[in-house]
Amino acid sequence: MAKTWDIEKFKKTARAAAAEGIVLLKNDKNALPLDKGTKLAIFGRSQMNYYKSGTGSGGMVNVDYVVGIYEALKDSKKYKINTDVRKAYEEFVKENPFDTGVGWAAEPWFQKEMPLTDAFAKKAAEESEVAIFIIGRTAGEDQDTKNEPGSYLLTDEETDALKKVRKAFGKVIVLLNVGNIIDMKWVKEIDPEAVLYVWQGGQEGGNAVLDVLSGDVNPSGKLADTIAENITDYSSTENFGSDKRNFQEEDIYVGYRYFETFDKKSVLYPFGYGLSYTNFDIALGEFEYDETDGISLEVLVTNTGDRAGKEAVQVYFEAPQGLLGKPKRALCGFAKTDLLEPGQMQCLEFDIPKYWLASYDDSGVTKHKSSYVLEEGCYKVFAGSDVRSAAEIGEFEIKKLEVITECEEAYAPVKEFERLKPDSTQMEEAVSKAANDDFIYGKTSEKVPVRTLDPNKKRKDRLPECVPFTGDKGYKLKDVEAGKVSMEKFIAQLSDEDLITMMRGEGMCSPKVTAGIAGAFGGVTDSLADFGIPVGGCSDGPSGIRMDCGTHAFSLPNGTCLACTFNEELNEELFRWEALDLRRNRIDALLGPGMNIHRSPLNGRNFEYFSEDPLLTGKLVSAQLKGLHKYDVTGVIKHFAGNTQEFRRHFVDNVVSERALREIYLKAFEIAVREGEARAVMSTYGPVNGVWTSSSYDLLTTILRGEWGFTGIVMTDWWAMGNDEAGAHGDYQNVSAQVRAQNDLNMVNASAADNSSGDDLPKALKEGKLTRAELARCATNICEFLLKTPAYRHMLGEESALDKELAKAMSEDDAKLQDLIKLTLNEGETELDTSLIDVQKGATTAFVVTSKRKCLMDMELVLRADNQPDVAQLPLSIFQDKMLIKTVTLTGMDKEWQTVRIGMNPAIMSNFYLKFYFAQGGLEIKSVKIIKTKDLEEEFKRGISEL
């Protein structure tokens, strides 16, 4: 029988995806691809530390290996590598080791660059033909990029080193191992022959770079973001990075929508741009506009060069300015060709519904407030290889305004501000200059419509009903699946307390699910489990599965890299393999894809996200979800919505018009729900228009469930606040506001049964601020979700052939990490059962420890040498989570009992891991105690309150 799991095919797919996302920006004199046998000198500190991903929860994947760029080039044996240059970097790194920073999200954006001398560069050039210079950057959760050297800008040391290499070598290739676009003004000044964004390619990233440099893969990646000359050129910059509130005055004019409309001259590399080693001709086939269905068209792509390659065709439209004002270009379709041989032609077909061409009227200026409309006038359609070069291929006329979809005002701002709009006085000039591609509009502004409908009133007017509490009738969840009882009657058996505890997801690293993952939800109490409700498990993150106990998984290319593929089929294939990795580790949901819009290049989490364009994001995320659903797992699409910066992300209010929300910031999520059939959504930490997203009835019920028809679950980000009204204080205990909004799961709690986070659910229910029916509605969403999960089948004792195959695919070490001993800390001292600790040579024993309160701790061990020679060295290494906290070494002379006291890391999370590793046998352990030395619970709550 053919096997489903094939790690070699997974590697191959990830390598192909990373290669297809590489964007070639410059290739003068056909510097690339490199001929076999070329003598290479590799420069740049980042050859010593390849960034497989960004930092934070979206990048902390434990892997079996990582192939860096230098290693891939060296191991390929295709090239002659200058070893003297390499040795110089190795010596430099000995004196300047990798700086990991201290604490969470503290890793620096870059590592110190090695200074070069002219003599060193000249000598390298005498021995080598081509210089490769690698520049690395990272950023991530809680750490935005900044417009500073070493972050968005090059450092002086990097610039100086590049200049010296450029001066010495006839051919220089620059590789950007980054998560997001950076400043590119240096390209014109230094003028290397070739420049490539190779992104953060996951554990196969170095091999992908090799494939492109060698020509084994012809680059076909396209920029998912516009690269402008200066950070100040971006429309968002003026209102980015506030510690309190960002007024998004640029409105819908984000990225290329802004530059193509108002500021073409500031663009260095347009959206969708990317070179190839071959050439393509893009021509129009058939074009048709149907008043009912929208646009259908054919684009004929011919490879006119001498190498096989792929091309990404992009379709844009220009709507008449009308009363609303529109961007000059908006993406409405894209497709990737197959690998075309020289002379080969392929016909790409596009069907574009009218809905994707419509604009949202949030003011009523068209007399159709809160509706998507097509204003009267001429609509032009363009196709090409990027937004700037796309040529007109057709047009159609709307003779009378059409209402495409009627909606309802939802999540509008409460604070007044003004937004950008093209100057309407230029309309006639625009028409007369329509053939002039360089025409841009002047800028004007208009008042943003503010909220007129109270979401709290909507909620009260639309309260759900439920079957009254019946008590236990003996129904199990499997009876719902079998059709023996309705979900409503099943939920009616659950007490108010049961319903409340189901709203509380548990974690991190809950012992109730796969070790090391982020959360557990569903049947997290004995009472809920008695009703046959399984415990579902979810894990970070978009770049692969993060397991804090140390279990290994596969690290994927980052979101930006995958966006630059413009390839839906490849994204779906990659995430079919990711689905198997989830199934292999018994995880039901991946906390990703991340799909927030790249409003600014400075958002530190852009590496997890995709693009400045919502259509590209939504279509590729839909493809990834389809891949995950192939094997009955899913992704939790995040962060819903408007997470555009990491600095003070729990608190900063994003003030944005309803139009911009619907056309830009929600659109990708809408596509993922409608086309990708998303099953799970994660709300953000912070507020939008004064209301925390986790407690926004308009966002989670009016729009997500009401308009889009979403039937899955919504969970908060980990430790998120809620509030009751726009402008009201956000509170971590205000979980009732989240439930009222239909945010089903508050993540995360140490103990759902004990209300370890002190939420207000019992009080809110008692005081009438929350109804049983609202709790029942969330419980229904959770149970309906769980019925689709592998966790449900496992609870029933069903083991498929796939489950058995995947279980055999686990390594022995990873399997041991999942077989953990559970331990709950007492208030004072807690003694471990030493009979469970394997003291043999090479043995590892692991515990998952639950602490109901945050605290400081010590560990006290009593141990001795057990009949060993006096000269014997007997080390015991103790790890807390993945960090070594102490190696205790006795000698054979330590035959009397020794007492060793070790300071442990604080218990801040509800669960953590302890591992005992014996490099040698010969130790005897009498006792191990964990002693609480200080309670931090009140101190922690006080700190949160002050925040």
N, C-alpha and C positions, 0 to 999 in steps of 0.2 A: 504494500500500500504506500502510495506517495506521501511524503511528509509535508505538512503544512508549514511548520516552522523551519526556516532555513536561514541561519545567521549570515551566511555568505551572500545570499540574495538581498538580505536587509542591508548589508554593507554596500553592496553594489548599487542599490537604489538610492541610499543616502549619498553616496559618492556622486552619482549622476545628478541628483538634485542640487548638491552644493556646487557642482561644476556649472550647471545650467543657470544658477543664480549669479555667477560671476559676471560683472559688467566691465567690458573693455571700453575705456573712455578715449584712449589715444593709442595710435599704433603707427607712428611715422616711420617711413623707410622700410615698411614691412619687418619691423624689428621682431615681431612674433608671427608665427610660432618659431621656437628655437630648433635649430638643426641638431640632430643627434651628434654627440661628441663635442658640442660647444663647451668651451672653457668658461666656467662661471665663478664669479666672486660674489658671495652673498653678504650683504651689509645689513645693518640695522639690529638693534638690541632684540627686537621681537622675533628674530629667528630662534632665540633661546627660550621663548615662552609664548607659544602659539595660543591665542585666545579662541577656544572652541565655542564660547558663548559669553554673554554678559554676566553681571553679578546678580546676587539675590536669589530669591526662590525660583526664578525662571531659568537658572543656569547651573544649579548645584547638583549635577548628575554625577554619580560615582560610576566610572567607566573602567573597562578592562585595559584600554589603551587610548591614546590620542596620537594621531599622525600629524605632526607639524609640517610646515612647508619645507624647512631645511631637510628634515628626515626623509620626506617623500622624494625630494630631488636627489639626495644622496643615495638612498636605497634603490632607486630606479636603475642606477648604473648607466643612465642615458647620457650623463654629462660628467665632465671633469671638474670637480669642485676644488676651489682654492683652499687648501687646508690651513695655510698660514693665516688667512683672514679669519677662518673659523676659530683657530686657536687663540687669536687675539681677543675675540669676543668671550671665549671660555674663561680666559684669564681675567678679563674685566668683570665678569659675573661673579667670580670668586670673591673679588673685593667689593662688589656691588650686588649682593644677592637680591632675588625677587622680593619685593616689598608687598606683603599680603595685607598690610594695615592691621588695625586692632579692632576686633568687634564686628558687629553686623554692618554690612554695606560700607565698609571702610577701606576696601581695596582701592588704591590710587587708580586714576584714569589711565596712567601710562607708567612705564618703567624707565629709569634713567638711561639716556642714550650714551653710547661710548663716543667720546671725542675722537676725531680723525685728524691726521696731519696730511699735508699735501704729499709728503714723501711716502707715507703709508699707502695712500690711494694710488699714487703713481706706480709704486712697486707692484701693487695688485693688478694694475692695468697692463703692466708689462708681461704678467704671467697669465692673464685671463682676457677673454674677448668681450664678455658681457657682464655688466654689474646688475645684480638684483638687490633692491633696497626695500626692506619690509618695515612698515610703520604699523604699530599696534595701538589700539585704544580699547578701553572697556568703560562701562557705566552700567547702571541698572537700578534695581529697586532701592528707593530711598536716596538715590544719588543722581541728580541731574548732571548732564554735561554743562560746562560753562564756557563762555566766550573768552577763554584764557589759553595761554600756551600750555601744552600738555593735555588739553582736553579738546575743544573744538579747533583750536589753532595748533600749528606745529610749534615745538619749542625751538629756541635759538640753536640748541645743540643739534637737533634734527635738521634744521635748515642749513646750518653750516656743514654738517656731514654730507648732506645731499649735494650741496654746491661743490664740495671737494671731489666727490665721486663723479659728478657731471663733468667737471673740468678734466678729470683724468681719463674717462672712458668714452669711447665712441658710441656705445650703446648702453643706455640705462633704462631699467624696467622697475617701476615702483609698484609695490603691492600693498594695498590698504586692508589690513586685518582688523576690521572695525565692525561695530554693531550698527552704526548709523553714519550718515554722511558727515563729513567734516569740511572745514574751510579748504578751498581748492585754488586760491589765488596764486599759490606757489608754483603751480604747473606752468603758467605763462612765464614766470621769472626764471625757473630752473630749467624748464623745457626738456624733460626726459623723453626718450623715444616712445615709451609705452607706460600707460597708467591703468591699473585695474583695481576695482573694488572687489576683493575676494571675501569680504564679510567675515563672519564667524561661522565656520562651516561644520561645526560639530566634530565628532571624533574622526571622521573621514575627510575633514576639510583640507588637510595638506595634500592628500592624494588627488582631490578635485583640482587644486591649483596646478599640480603636476600635469594633469590631463589637459588643461587649457594651455599652459605654457608650451607643452610639447606638440600641441596640435592634434592629439588623440581625440580631443573634444573641441569643436569649433565654438567659441563663445557666442552665446545667444541671449545673455541676460540683458534686461532693460531696466533703467532707473525707475524705481517706484516712488521717487521723490525728485523735486526740482533742486538743482544745485545752483544757488545764486552767488554773486560775487562776494557779498558781505552778509553777515548775520542780520545786520540792520535792514537789509533789503526785504526780509520776510515780513509779511503783513502782521504776523502774530507777535513779533519781538517786543513791541512797545508794551504789550499787555501780557507778558509771560514772566513768571517767577515771583509774583507778589506773594507776601506771606498772609494775605487776608482775602483778596478778591481780584479776579481777572475779568474785566469787561471785554468780551470778545467782539471788539468794534469792527474787525475785518469781516465778520459775519460769514457768508458762504464763500468768500474770496480767500480760500486757503490754497497754498501751494500753487500749482500751475493755473488754477482758476483766477488767482490774483495776477500772476506775472503776465499771462497771455492777454489779460484785459487791460492792465494798467501799467506794466513795467517790463516790457520785453528786453530792454537793453541790459538789465541787471542779471540776466540769466547766463550762466557759463555753460551749463549742460541741462537741456530741457527734460521734462518728465517723459519717460519712455525711451530715452536715448540709450544706445548701446551699439558698439561696432561689432563686426564679424571679420573673419579671415576671408570671406567671400562676399559677393555682391548679390542683391536681390532686386528684381523688378516687381513693383506692386501695381496692378492694374485692375480696373473695374470690370466685373462681369455684369450680371443683371442687377438692376436696382428697381425696387418697387415700394411705393407707400400705399398701404391699405388703411382706409378710414377706421376700420374696426381693429385690426391686428397690429398696426404699426409698420415698422420698416423691415423689409427683407432685402438682403443684398448678397452678392457674391464678390469676393476679392480673389484675383488670380495672382499667385506668387510664383515667380520663376527664379531659380538660382542661375544667375548670369555669370558667376565666377568660375573658379577652377578647383574649389574644394567643397565637399559636402557640408551642409550646415542647416540650421533651423532659423526661421524668422518669426518674430512676434508681430502680428498685425494688430493695430489699434484703430478703433473706430470712434470718432468724436462727432459731436453735433454742436451747432451754434443756433441758439434760439433768438428770436427777435427780442429786443430790449423791452418793448411793451411798457406796461406800468410798473412791473415788479423790478426790472433790471435783471440782467443775466450775465454770467461769465461768457467770454468769447469762445471758450472751448470747454466741453465736459465729456469725459469718457462714457461711452454707452455700450461698448463691446470690445472684446479682444479675443484672439485665438493664436495658438502656436502651431506652426506647420510641423509635419513629420520631418525627419532628416532627409533633405532633398539633395540628390546628387547633382553635379554640374549639368545644367540644361534641363533639369526636371522641373515640372510645374505642378502646383497643387491648388485646387479651388477650395477656399474657405467660405463657409456659409454662415450668415448672421441673421438672426431673427430678434429684433429689438422692439419690445412692447412700448406702447405710448406712455405707460406709467413711468418708465425710466427717463422719458424726455420732459416730463411735466415739472412745473415749479410749484412750490407751496406758498399760498397766499395767507400770511398770518395777520394781515392788517385789514383785509376786506376791500382793498383798493380796486380789485377786479369785480367787486360786488359778490364775491364767493369766498367769504372768510373761512379759514380752516379747511381749505380744499386744495387738492392738486389740480392745476389747470394748465392748459396749453393756450397761451395768448395768440391772438390772430397775427398773421404775418408769415414771412418766409423762413423756413427752417433748412439749414444747410448741413450736409453730412460730409465728413472727411475721413479718409483712411490713409494710413501710412505707418512708418516705423517709429515715430515719436510724435508728440503733440505739436511740435513746431513744423516738422516737414510734412505732416499729413496733408494730402491734397484733396480738394473738393471732388466728390464723386457723385453727388446727387443733391437734389433739393425737393421740397414739397411745400405747399402753402396751406395754412389753416385760415379759412376765410372768416370764421367766427369763433370767438373764444369757446373752448370746450372744457367742461368740468370732467376730469378723469376719475377722481375719487373724492368723496366728501368725508371729512374726518371730524374731529372734535378738538377744540382748543385744549391743549394739554401741556403741562410743564413750561408754560410761558414765564418770562421773567417778571419779578415784582418791582425791581429797581429800574428806573428810567436811565437810558443811555442812548447814544446815537451810533448808527452803523454806516459802513461804507456802501456807496452805491455809485454806478456810472452816472456821469453828468448827463441828464436828459436833454440839455440844450444842444447836445452834439448829435442827436438822433439823425437829423437830415444829413449832416456831414458824414456820419457813419455809413449811411446808405450809399452816398455818392462815392465813398472810398472803400466800398466793400471788397473790391478786387485787390486792395493794397494790404498785404499781409502784415505790414509794419504798423498799421493804424492801431492806436490805443486810445482808450477813453480817459477823459479827465475825471477827477474824483469829486464827488459831493457826498452828502450824508443825509440821513433821515432818522426821525425818532423811531425807536424800536417799540412795537406794540407790547403793552404790559398785560398781565393776567386780568381777565374779567370773570373767570369761572373758578370758584373755590373748590379745590380737590377734596377737602374735608366734607363739604356738602354733597359732592358726588358720592363719596363713600357712604355717607349716612342714607342717601336716597337709594342706594343700590346694595344695601346689605344683603348678603346671601341668607338663605334659610337652610336648615339641616334637620335631619330626623332627630327627635329628642333622645337624650341618653336612655338606653335600654338596659344597661348592665350586660354582663357576659352571657351571650346566647350560645356560646360554643362554636361560633364561626371563626375560621382561620382565613388568612389572606389567600391561601390556595383555593378556598371555596369561592372567592370572587373570581379568580382566574377560570375556575371550572364552570362558572355561571350559576352556581347554587344559591348565591346571595348577591345583592347589589353592593357596590362599594359604599353607598350611603348607609345601608343597614349594618355593614361591617364596622364602619367608623362609629356608628351610634353606640357600639358596645364599649368604646373607650371612655374612661372617666375624664373629667376635666384635667386632672393631674396627668393622666396619660397623654392627652393631647398637648399639654404644655411641654412635657419633657420631650415629645417628638420634635418640637420646634428647635431644640437645643442640640446642635451637632457637637460631637466630642473630638478632642485632639489637643495639641498635635501628638502624633505618634501613639495613638490609642492602641492598647493591647487587644481591642476587640476586632481589629482588622489587620491587614498585612503590616508587619513591623516597619516602622520608619516613615509611614506616609502621613499626609497632612490632616486627614479628618475621617470621622466615622459618623454615620447618620442613619436614622430609621429606628430599628429595634434596639436602641442603646440601653434600655433598662430591662430587667427581668420581666416586668409586667408586659411591656410591648413585645418582647420576644415570645411570651406565652401565647400571643395572638398570631404567631407565625409570621411576624414581620422581621425580615432579615436586616442585617447591618451592612449598609453599603460603604464602600471605601473610596476616597478620592486622593489624588496625589499631584503635587506640582510636577512638571509644568510644561510650558510650550516647547522647550528644547529637549524634552525627554523626561523620564520619570526620576524624581528626586526622592530618595529614601534615606532618612537621616541615620539609620542604624548601620549604613555602609553597604547595603546590597547594591550590586552593580546593575546598570541598565544601559540602554543605548542612547547616545547623545546625538541629537539631530541638528541640522543647520538652523540658524536663527530665523526668526520670522521675516526680517527684511530680505535676507538671502532668498527665502522661498518665494517671497512676493516678486522678486526680480526675475524669477523663472517665467512669469506670465503663462504658466503651464498648469491647467487644472488637472489633467490626467496624471501628471507626475506627482503632484501634491496628494492626490487620492491614493496612488500606489504607495507612496511613502508612509502614509498614515494607516494603510492596511497592515503594514509591518509593525507600526507603532501599536496598533490595536492588539496584535499578538503579544507584544512585549507587556502590555497591560494585563492581558489574560494570563500570561505566564506568571505574573506576580500577583494574581488575584486582586486586581484593582479594577473598579467599575467605571471610574471617570477620571480623565486627565484634566487638571486645572489649566485649561487653555483650549483652543488657541487664544492668544491675546490679540485683540483686534481694534484697539483704539487708533484714532487717526493721528498721523504724524503732523500735528498742528505746528509744531516747532522742531527744528533739528536738535534743540537742546533738551528735549525730554529724555531723561536717562533710560527710560524703559522702552525706547523706540526699538531696541534690538528684538524685543518680544513681539512687537506689533509689526504691521505690514507696510503701510503706505500712507501718503497724503490723500489718496483717492479711495472713496468708499466702495465703488463698484469693484475695483481690483481686489480690495480686501474681502468684501463679502463673497465674491465668487470663489476665491481660493480657499477661504475658510469653509465654505459649503463643500468644496471638494474634499478637504481634510475630514470633515464630519462624516461624509459618505464613506470614506475609508475606514474610520473608526467603527461606524455602524455595521460594517460587513461582519464583524465578530462580536456584535452585541455590547460593545462598550461605547463610551461617548466622550465628548469634550465639554467642559464647562466654559462656554465662551465668555470672555471678560475683556475689560472691566466696564460694565454697563452702568453708566456711559459717561463720557466726557473726562476721562482721566488723562489730562494733557500735560501734567507735570508731576514730579515726585516730591519736590520740596513742599513740606507741610501738606501732604496730600490728604491727611485726615480732616483738614480744616478749611483749605482754600476754596472759596466759593467761585465756581465758574458761571459767570453771568452771560447768557447766550440767548439769542432770539430763538423763537420756536421754529422759524424757517431754517436757520442754520442747524438746529438740532436734527430736524427731520431730513434735510437734504444732505448733510455732511456727517454728523456725529452718530446718528442712529441708523443711517441707511445701510451700512455694512451689516449691522446686527439684524436688520429687517430681512436682508437677503439670506443670511444664515438661518433665520427662522423659517422663512417661506420656502427656500430652495434646498437648504441643507438639513431641514427638519431637525433643528437644534432641540435637544432634550433638557439642557441645563444651562443656566445663566448665572454669572456672579456679578453682583452689584459692586459699586466702587466704595472706597473709603469716604470720599468727601461729598460735599453738597454741590448741586447744580441749581441755580436760581433760588438759592436760600434753603432748599430742602435736600437733606441727605438722600442720595439715590436709594439706599437700602430701605428708606421709609417713604418713598414717593409713590403715592397711589396712582398719580397720572402716568408715571413711567412704567410701573410694573403691572398695573391692572388696565388702565385706560388704553395705553398704547400697546404694550407687549402682548397682553392676553386678549384685550378687546379687539383692537384693530388688526393685529397680526395673527391672532389665533394660536398663540403659543400655549401648549398644554403641559409643559415640563415643570421642573423645579427651578426656583431662584434661591441662591444662597448668598449670604454676605461675604465680603472679604474677611480675613481673619481678624477678629476683634474690631468690629465696625460700630459706629454710632448711629443713632436715629434721632429724629426730631418730629414734632407734631405740626409745625407750621413754618412757612418761609421766614427765615430770620431768627427763629427760636434756637436756643442753645442745643447743640448736639450732645447726646448722652449715651454712654456705653450701656447703661442699664435700661434704656428705653427700647426694649425689644418689642413691646406691644405695638409701637408705631410701625415697626417692620412687618409684623404679622398683619396689621390692618391694611398695609400696602400690598400684601400678598408676596412678601419676601419670606419664603417658607422656612428657611433654616438660618438660625443665628450661629455663625461659626466664629470661634470654637469655645467649648466649655470643658473644664476638667472633669466635671461630673454633672450630667443632665439631671439625675435624680436629686442631687443635693443642691441644685441651683448655685453652683460654685461661682458663677459670675454675678450673682445677686440681681438678676433681671427683674423687671416689674410685671411679668406676666400674671402671676397669681393675684396681685393687687389690682391690676387693670381689669381683670375679669370680674373680680368681686365688686369693683366700683362702677362697672358698666362702660368703661372706656373701650373694652374689647368684648366681643361676643363669642359664645361657643361656636356659632356657625362659622366665624372667621378662622378659628382654630381648626375646625373640622375641614374647612376648605383647603388649608395648607397641608393638613394630614393626608387628605385625599391626593393632592399633588405629589406628595412624597411617596405614598404607597403605589400610585400609578407608575411612577418612575421606577421604583424598586422591582415591580413585576417584570420589567424589561431587562433586568441586570443579571449577570452571571451569579451574583451573590444570592439571588433568590433561588436559582437552580441548585446551587451548592447547599443552601439551607435544606432543600428537599432531599438532599443526599444523591443528587444526580451528577454523575461524573461522565462527561462525554469523552469520546475518543480523542478529541482535541485537548481536553483538560489533561488526560493521561499523558499524551505526547509532550505537552508543554511542561508538565511536572518533571519529566525526564530530562528536559533541556536546561533545568536549573543546575548550576555548578554546586559542588558539595559545600563550598564555603558559603555561598549565598543561601543555600537551603538551611544551613545551620543558623544563619542570622534570622531566619523566619521561625525557628524553633526556640523561642525565648521563654525564660522562666519569669513568671509574673510576681511582682512584689509591690505591696502598698506600704508607704511609710507611716509609722505611728507618730504621735505628737512629740515624743522624746527620742528614744533610741529604737532602732529597728535592727534586728539581727538576721543576717542571711543564713540560710541552711547550708553549711559548708560541705555537707555530704553531696550536694548537687554540683560542686565545683570540681571539674576534672583537672587534676594537677599533673597529668602526664606530659611528657615532652611534646610540644607543638599543639597542645590542646587549647581550645577557646571555649569559655562558658559565658553566655550572655544573659542578662536580666533586663526586663523592661520594668522600670520603676515608676510608680504613680505617686505623686505628691499632691494632696488635695489643697495645700496652701503653698504659696511662694515662700521660699526660705533659703537661708545659708546652711551649709552642711559640712561636716567632716566625716572622713571614713577612718575607722580604727581597725587595724588588722593585728592579730596575734598569730605568729607563724615561726617556724624553725626549719633548719636543715634536717633531712631524714636520712641518717646513716650514709652520709656522703664523705668523700675524701676532703681533707682540710682545704685543698687548693681549688675545690669545685666552685664555679661561679653559677649562681642560681637566680636568674632574673625573672621577675613577675611584672608584666606591663598591664596597667589598669587604664582603660579608656572610658571616658564619659561622652556619650554620643560618638562622634568620630574623632574626638580630640584626646590625645594622650595626656593624662593628668599626672601620672607618676610611673616611673619604673623603679621598683623596689628590688635591690640586689643583695641577697645574703651569700655568704660563703659556706663551705663545708664546716668551718669552725663554729658557726652559729647554731650549736646544738641545743642551746637553751631557748626557751620561748622569748621571742622578740616582739615588742609592741611598737607598731608604726602608726603614726597619725598623719593623715593626708587631708589637706584642704581641697574640697571639691568646688566645682563651678556652681553658682547659685541655681536653685530649682525655680526657674521663672516660668517655663512651660509646665503643663500638667503632667507630662510624661518625659522620661529620658532613659537612655540606655547605659548600662554598665557592662563592660567586657573585661574578662580576666584572661590574659594570654601568657602561657608558660613556654618560653623559648627553650628551657631545659626542664627535665623532671627533677625530682628530689626535694621538693618543698612539702612540708606538712602544715596545714592551716587549721588552727584551733577555733578561731572565731573571726567574723567580719561584722562590724556594726556600722550603720549610718546614723550619725548623731546630728540632730537639728541644733544649730547654734544660735539662730536668730530668725524670728518670724518676719517676713517682708510683706505680708498681705496688705496690712493697713498702709504701710509706706508706699506700696505700689499703687493702691487706690488713690492715695493722696496726690501722688505724682500725676496720675491720669486726670484727676479733678483739676489740678492746677493747669494742665495742658488745655 
